[in-house]
Amino acid sequence: MNNDDDIRNRLMLNAALLHAIAEEGNFSRAAQAVGLEQSAVSHRIKSLETALGIRLFERTTRRILPTEAGRIVSDAARRCQEIWSSALMHIADVKTSRTLRLSVSSSVAMKWVVPALQRAQAAGLDLVVDVEDRLVDLHAGEAKAAVRYGPGPYPGFHAEALLPAYLVPVARPGLLQGDLTPDAGAVGPPLLADRSALTDGTGYTWEEYFKGRNWPHAPAKTVNTFARADLAIQAAIGGMGIALGRTLLIENDIEAGFLEVVGKPVPAKSKYWLVTTAATADTEGYRDLRDWIASEATTARRQHEQLFSRT
């Protein structure tokens, strides 16, 4: 083993200790935090400093302060501890067969999954919801499954189509006299949209909606964009304009009277998928999740059909 390997191993073995010293600013309290004698702590730090050839901590009568090198290794130790904490959390999930960490986007979480969590508990699911707008690494165990909106079919993963989607213009009741027209971009209330959909390939855009209506031109007026779909919809509820809604994100607000449909629904090119790894797809816990979420999707489909049958 070369010297770099030896130093790396020493740092990994002492990550908890380095983190404790940086947090406590005191060898005695750090020793208590990691379950060592104070003399052992002093010996380990001295050994590390000798191996590195540089001081890691300045010792004063009142406090232990990290040097520049000490701050570097202490920060690395903190990140190491966070990684291990996350790993242990995921291991705990694996131990419990019915515990599943489900990744969903913030919009789908707020408008669909969170309102349904009580029903998940009633179905006996131990469901942990991770709200992530980025695509989590399922193979790395960041989550066991994910609900994603996109064209699919996600090669390399086990993906099941949950629900087709429609693009639907919505606004606060009474904001618009009549339905949306092809010249809505030039006159009338502003159009509201999800900014991320302009680049994520889902087709969740006003341009796609206008194309689906066979209207020749996209809106001439600048569309007011928001970081998330649910924020654009919430802005519509507040009377700021006409939001481009989509299936799962608007049905509850329409039923509650917060929104009304102001244009014909257009089939979207994307749909909702339940995505996982091939290994997870064979587990009992995943099958329970799939059955529950498929039931919720069926309910959502019926709700959508009832709301839009007159449109």
VEXDREN-2710 file (C-alpha; in Angstrom, 1 decimal):
% VEXDREN-2710
k/r/px/py/pz
1/MET/0.0/0.0/0.0
2/ASN/1.5/3.4/-1.0
3/ASN/1.4/6.5/1.2
4/ASP/-1.6/8.0/-0.5
5/ASP/-3.6/4.9/0.1
6/ASP/-2.5/4.8/3.7
7/ILE/-3.6/8.5/4.2
8/ARG/-6.9/7.8/2.4
9/ASN/-7.7/4.9/4.6
10/ARG/-6.7/6.8/7.8
11/LEU/-9.1/9.7/6.8
12/MET/-12.0/7.4/6.0
13/LEU/-11.5/5.6/9.3
14/ASN/-11.4/8.9/11.2
15/ALA/-14.2/10.7/9.3
16/ALA/-16.6/10.6/12.2
17/LEU/-13.9/11.8/14.6
18/LEU/-12.9/14.7/12.3
19/HIS/-16.5/15.7/11.9
20/ALA/-17.1/15.6/15.7
21/ILE/-14.0/17.8/16.4
22/ALA/-15.1/20.4/13.8
23/GLU/-18.6/20.4/15.3
24/GLU/-17.6/20.4/19.0
25/GLY/-14.5/22.5/18.8
26/ASN/-13.2/20.4/21.7
27/PHE/-11.3/17.1/21.9
28/SER/-13.1/16.0/25.1
29/ARG/-16.6/16.5/23.8
30/ALA/-15.6/15.0/20.4
31/ALA/-14.3/11.9/22.2
32/GLN/-17.6/11.5/24.0
33/ALA/-19.5/11.9/20.7
34/VAL/-17.6/9.0/19.0
35/GLY/-17.2/6.9/22.1
36/LEU/-13.4/7.2/22.5
37/GLU/-11.0/8.2/25.3
38/GLN/-9.6/11.7/24.9
39/SER/-6.1/10.3/24.8
40/ALA/-7.1/8.1/21.9
41/VAL/-8.5/11.2/20.0
42/SER/-5.3/13.2/20.6
43/HIS/-3.2/10.2/19.4
44/ARG/-5.3/9.7/16.2
45/ILE/-5.2/13.4/15.2
46/LYS/-1.4/13.6/15.9
47/SER/-0.9/10.4/13.7
48/LEU/-3.0/12.0/10.9
49/GLU/-1.1/15.2/11.0
50/THR/2.2/13.3/10.9
51/ALA/1.0/11.3/7.9
52/LEU/-0.2/14.4/6.1
53/GLY/2.8/16.6/7.1
54/ILE/0.5/19.5/8.1
55/ARG/-1.3/20.7/11.2
56/LEU/-5.1/20.1/11.1
57/PHE/-6.1/21.9/14.2
58/GLU/-4.9/24.9/16.2
59/ARG/-5.2/24.2/19.9
60/THR/-6.0/27.2/22.2
61/THR/-6.9/27.2/25.9
62/ARG/-10.6/27.5/25.1
63/ARG/-11.3/25.9/21.7
64/ILE/-9.8/23.7/19.0
65/LEU/-9.9/25.6/15.7
66/PRO/-9.3/23.9/12.3
67/THR/-6.5/25.2/10.1
68/GLU/-7.1/25.6/6.3
69/ALA/-6.1/22.0/5.9
70/GLY/-8.3/21.0/8.8
71/ARG/-11.3/22.7/7.2
72/ILE/-10.7/20.8/4.0
73/VAL/-10.6/17.4/5.7
74/SER/-13.4/18.3/8.1
75/ASP/-15.6/19.2/5.2
76/ALA/-14.8/16.0/3.5
77/ALA/-15.6/14.1/6.7
78/ARG/-19.0/15.9/6.9
79/ARG/-19.8/14.9/3.3
80/CYS/-18.7/11.3/4.1
81/GLN/-21.0/11.2/7.1
82/GLU/-23.9/12.5/5.1
83/ILE/-23.3/9.8/2.4
84/TRP/-23.3/7.1/5.1
85/SER/-26.4/8.5/6.7
86/SER/-28.2/8.4/3.4
87/ALA/-27.0/4.8/2.7
88/LEU/-28.2/3.6/6.1
89/MET/-31.5/5.2/5.5
90/HIS/-31.9/3.3/2.2
91/ILE/-30.7/0.1/3.9
92/ALA/-33.5/0.5/6.5
93/ASP/-36.0/0.9/3.6
94/VAL/-34.7/-2.4/2.1
95/LYS/-35.1/-4.2/5.4
96/THR/-38.8/-3.4/5.5
97/SER/-40.3/-5.1/2.5
98/ARG/-43.4/-2.8/2.3
99/THR/-41.4/0.4/2.7
100/LEU/-40.8/2.1/-0.6
101/ARG/-39.2/5.4/-1.4
102/LEU/-41.2/6.9/-4.3
103/SER/-39.8/9.8/-6.3
104/VAL/-42.3/12.3/-7.8
105/SER/-42.0/15.8/-9.2
106/SER/-43.1/18.7/-7.0
107/SER/-46.1/19.4/-9.2
108/VAL/-47.4/15.8/-9.2
109/ALA/-46.7/15.5/-5.5
110/MET/-48.6/18.6/-4.5
111/LYS/-51.6/18.1/-6.9
112/TRP/-52.0/14.3/-6.9
113/VAL/-49.8/12.2/-4.6
114/VAL/-50.0/14.1/-1.3
115/PRO/-53.8/14.3/-1.4
116/ALA/-53.8/10.5/-1.9
117/LEU/-51.4/9.6/0.9
118/GLN/-54.1/8.8/3.4
119/ARG/-55.5/6.2/1.0
120/ALA/-52.0/4.7/0.7
121/GLN/-51.8/4.3/4.4
122/ALA/-55.3/2.7/4.5
123/ALA/-54.0/0.3/1.8
124/GLY/-51.2/-0.8/4.2
125/LEU/-48.4/0.9/2.2
126/ASP/-45.4/2.3/4.1
127/LEU/-44.7/4.9/1.5
128/VAL/-41.9/7.5/1.7
129/VAL/-42.4/10.3/-0.9
130/ASP/-39.3/12.0/-2.2
131/VAL/-40.1/15.3/-4.0
132/GLU/-37.5/15.6/-6.7
133/ASP/-37.8/17.5/-10.0
134/ARG/-34.5/16.0/-11.2
135/LEU/-34.4/12.4/-12.5
136/VAL/-33.2/10.4/-9.5
137/ASP/-30.7/7.5/-10.0
138/LEU/-32.9/4.5/-9.4
139/HIS/-30.0/2.1/-10.0
140/ALA/-28.0/3.8/-7.2
141/GLY/-30.9/3.4/-4.8
142/GLU/-31.9/7.1/-4.5
143/ALA/-35.5/5.8/-4.7
144/LYS/-37.2/2.5/-5.3
145/ALA/-39.6/3.8/-7.9
146/ALA/-40.6/7.1/-9.6
147/VAL/-43.7/8.6/-11.2
148/ARG/-42.6/10.4/-14.3
149/TYR/-44.3/12.5/-17.0
150/GLY/-42.7/12.0/-20.4
151/PRO/-42.8/10.3/-23.8
152/GLY/-41.2/7.1/-22.4
153/PRO/-40.5/4.3/-22.5
154/TYR/-37.2/4.7/-20.4
155/PRO/-34.8/2.1/-21.8
156/GLY/-32.9/0.2/-19.2
157/PHE/-35.7/0.4/-16.7
158/HIS/-39.0/-1.4/-15.9
159/ALA/-41.6/1.2/-17.0
160/GLU/-45.4/0.8/-16.9
161/ALA/-47.7/3.4/-18.5
162/LEU/-50.1/4.7/-15.8
163/LEU/-52.2/7.3/-17.5
164/PRO/-52.5/9.2/-20.8
165/ALA/-52.5/13.0/-20.4
166/TYR/-54.3/16.0/-21.9
167/LEU/-53.3/19.6/-22.2
168/VAL/-56.1/21.8/-20.8
169/PRO/-56.3/25.6/-20.6
170/VAL/-57.7/26.7/-17.2
171/ALA/-58.4/30.0/-15.5
172/ARG/-60.1/31.4/-12.4
173/PRO/-63.9/31.2/-12.9
174/GLY/-65.1/34.4/-14.7
175/LEU/-61.7/35.6/-15.8
176/LEU/-62.4/34.8/-19.5
177/GLN/-65.6/35.5/-21.2
178/GLY/-66.1/32.5/-23.4
179/ASP/-63.4/30.0/-24.4
180/LEU/-59.8/30.5/-25.5
181/THR/-59.4/31.6/-29.2
182/PRO/-56.5/31.4/-31.7
183/ASP/-55.7/35.0/-31.1
184/ALA/-55.5/34.6/-27.4
185/GLY/-51.8/35.4/-27.5
186/ALA/-52.4/38.9/-28.7
187/VAL/-55.4/39.9/-26.6
188/GLY/-56.9/38.9/-23.3
189/PRO/-55.3/37.6/-20.1
190/PRO/-51.7/36.5/-20.1
191/LEU/-50.9/32.9/-20.8
192/LEU/-49.1/31.0/-18.0
193/ALA/-46.8/28.0/-18.4
194/ASP/-44.2/25.7/-16.8
195/ARG/-40.7/27.0/-17.8
196/SER/-39.0/23.6/-17.5
197/ALA/-41.4/22.1/-20.1
198/LEU/-39.8/24.3/-22.8
199/THR/-36.7/22.1/-22.7
200/ASP/-37.5/18.8/-21.1
201/GLY/-39.1/17.2/-24.2
202/THR/-42.5/16.5/-22.7
203/GLY/-44.4/18.8/-25.1
204/TYR/-46.2/20.5/-22.2
205/THR/-46.2/23.9/-24.0
206/TRP/-48.7/26.3/-25.4
207/GLU/-47.1/25.8/-28.8
208/GLU/-48.1/22.1/-28.6
209/TYR/-51.6/23.0/-27.5
210/PHE/-52.1/25.4/-30.4
211/LYS/-50.8/22.8/-32.8
212/GLY/-53.2/20.2/-31.3
213/ARG/-56.1/22.6/-32.0
214/ASN/-54.9/23.1/-35.6
215/TRP/-54.5/26.7/-35.0
216/PRO/-51.9/28.1/-37.3
217/HIS/-49.8/30.2/-34.9
218/ALA/-48.4/30.0/-31.4
219/PRO/-49.3/32.8/-29.1
220/ALA/-47.9/36.2/-30.2
221/LYS/-47.9/37.5/-26.6
222/THR/-44.9/36.5/-24.4
223/VAL/-46.0/33.6/-22.2
224/ASN/-45.4/34.2/-18.4
225/THR/-43.4/31.2/-17.2
226/PHE/-43.0/29.7/-13.8
227/ALA/-40.4/27.3/-12.4
228/ARG/-43.0/24.5/-11.9
229/ALA/-46.3/23.6/-13.4
230/ASP/-48.2/23.8/-10.0
231/LEU/-46.9/27.3/-9.6
232/ALA/-48.4/28.4/-12.9
233/ILE/-51.7/26.7/-12.0
234/GLN/-51.7/28.4/-8.6
235/ALA/-51.1/31.7/-10.4
236/ALA/-54.2/31.0/-12.5
237/ILE/-56.2/30.3/-9.4
238/GLY/-55.0/33.8/-8.2
239/GLY/-56.4/35.4/-11.4
240/MET/-53.0/36.1/-13.0
241/GLY/-53.9/34.6/-16.4
242/ILE/-54.7/31.4/-18.2
243/ALA/-52.6/28.4/-17.2
244/LEU/-51.8/25.4/-19.4
245/GLY/-53.0/22.6/-17.2
246/ARG/-52.6/18.9/-17.7
247/THR/-54.1/15.7/-16.4
248/LEU/-53.6/15.0/-12.7
249/LEU/-52.7/18.6/-11.9
250/ILE/-56.0/20.4/-12.3
251/GLU/-58.9/18.0/-11.7
252/ASN/-59.1/18.6/-7.9
253/ASP/-59.0/22.4/-8.3
254/ILE/-61.7/22.2/-10.9
255/GLU/-64.0/20.1/-8.7
256/ALA/-63.3/22.5/-5.8
257/GLY/-64.4/25.5/-8.0
258/PHE/-61.0/27.2/-8.0
259/LEU/-60.5/26.7/-11.8
260/GLU/-62.7/26.3/-14.8
261/VAL/-61.8/24.9/-18.2
262/VAL/-61.5/27.6/-20.9
263/GLY/-60.6/25.5/-23.9
264/LYS/-60.9/22.1/-25.5
265/PRO/-58.5/19.4/-24.0
266/VAL/-55.8/18.2/-26.4
267/PRO/-54.1/14.8/-26.2
268/ALA/-50.6/15.2/-25.0
269/LYS/-47.6/13.4/-26.5
270/SER/-46.4/12.4/-23.0
271/LYS/-48.1/10.3/-20.4
272/TYR/-47.5/9.3/-16.8
273/TRP/-45.2/6.3/-16.1
274/LEU/-44.3/4.2/-13.1
275/VAL/-40.6/3.6/-13.4
276/THR/-38.3/1.2/-11.4
277/THR/-35.4/-1.2/-11.9
278/ALA/-35.9/-4.7/-13.1
279/ALA/-34.7/-6.0/-9.7
280/THR/-37.2/-3.9/-7.7
281/ALA/-40.0/-4.8/-10.1
282/ASP/-39.8/-8.4/-8.8
283/THR/-40.3/-7.5/-5.1
284/GLU/-43.6/-7.8/-3.2
285/GLY/-43.3/-4.2/-2.0
286/TYR/-43.2/-2.8/-5.5
287/ARG/-46.1/-4.9/-6.6
288/ASP/-48.2/-3.5/-3.7
289/LEU/-47.2/0.0/-4.8
290/ARG/-48.0/-0.7/-8.4
291/ASP/-51.4/-2.0/-7.5
292/TRP/-52.3/1.0/-5.4
293/ILE/-51.0/3.6/-7.8
294/ALA/-52.7/1.9/-10.7
295/SER/-56.0/2.1/-8.7
296/GLU/-55.4/5.8/-8.1
297/ALA/-54.7/6.3/-11.8
298/THR/-57.9/4.6/-12.7
299/THR/-59.8/6.9/-10.3
300/ALA/-58.1/9.9/-11.8
301/ARG/-59.0/8.7/-15.3
302/ARG/-62.7/8.5/-14.4
303/GLN/-62.6/11.8/-12.7
304/HIS/-61.1/13.4/-15.8
305/GLU/-63.7/11.8/-18.1
306/GLN/-66.5/13.0/-15.9
307/LEU/-65.2/16.6/-15.8
308/PHE/-64.4/16.9/-19.5
309/SER/-67.2/14.9/-21.1
310/ARG/-69.1/18.1/-21.7
311/THR/-66.1/19.9/-23.2
END
